[in-house]
Amino acid sequence: MNGLEISIKFMGALLYTTIAGSIALAFWYLAGRLFEKYGYFRWYYIGLRVVTCLFLIPVSYLAVSGINRATPRWHGLLFTKTPTILVVCRILYVVWILGMLVIASNYVFSALSLHRRNKKNFLCNKEKQ
């Protein structure tokens, strides 16, 4: 398997994971409001953990790939490699990497800013600290 096939499978997994996570987030948002309203906070946070896992673990991609291998319903058309798909995957891969870099840098700068702000607000001396 070459790098291009790996990037296509990665983008497919990212797409399926994003779709599954988004659908689960919509259901969780609606159900979560009811859980929060009636005081079922534990179930509220369990649902949030499940939704987070669906965004992080490519469960839907593995399911679709397994179904396609077991019973070829899409007759090989699910993960075809055409020149257009290759170009789109390359572009999406670069956009995804850039987006992750922006989010990661924003997280680091926010954490450093919060750390500096908390460091300045601590008024006691080193011995008491």
C-alpha angles and dihedrals in degrees: 000000000000129000094264093056090048091052091049091051090045092052090046090051090047092050095048092044092051093049093047092046092048093050091047090047091054092051091043091051092054095042092039092060089056092046090050093045094053096040101254093138094154092059089044092059094040088057090049090053091050091050091049090051090051089055093048105036118057095227095144093049092051090048094050092045091049092049090048091051095045098044114010096221094159094045092230094307095110096077102021120155112224124161091252093051091048092053092045091049092051092049093046091047092054092045090049093050091048091048092050090050091051092048092045093048091047089051092049093048091047092049092048092048091050091048092051092047093050092045091056093047095057104100103179124095125257095260093056092043 
